[in-house]
Amino acid sequence: MHKLTEEDPTLKLSRDPQTSEMVMTGTSELHLQMLRERLLRRDKIEVATHEPRIPYRETITQAAEGSYRHKKQSGGRG
């Protein structure tokens, strides 16, 4: 993978610390597909790809209360 990043400056590899996934970023979907085919053809390495997972970190921790009074208007504006 590092050989590919040296050959192609638009390819970026990073590891997401929260999901432990290696994320490969390119200029387009076609660009990434060509890189996968090059890995398979030249180095005999098959790479499984999928959309990156999103680590949701916000959670509801306690109950909340709220109130709202809807007052209908009668007549015109105002």
Secondary structure, 3 states (H helix, E strand, C coil): CHHHHHHCCCCEEEEECCCCEEEEECCCHHHHHHHHHHHHHHHCCCCCCCCCCCCCCCCCCCCCCCCCCCCCCCCCCC
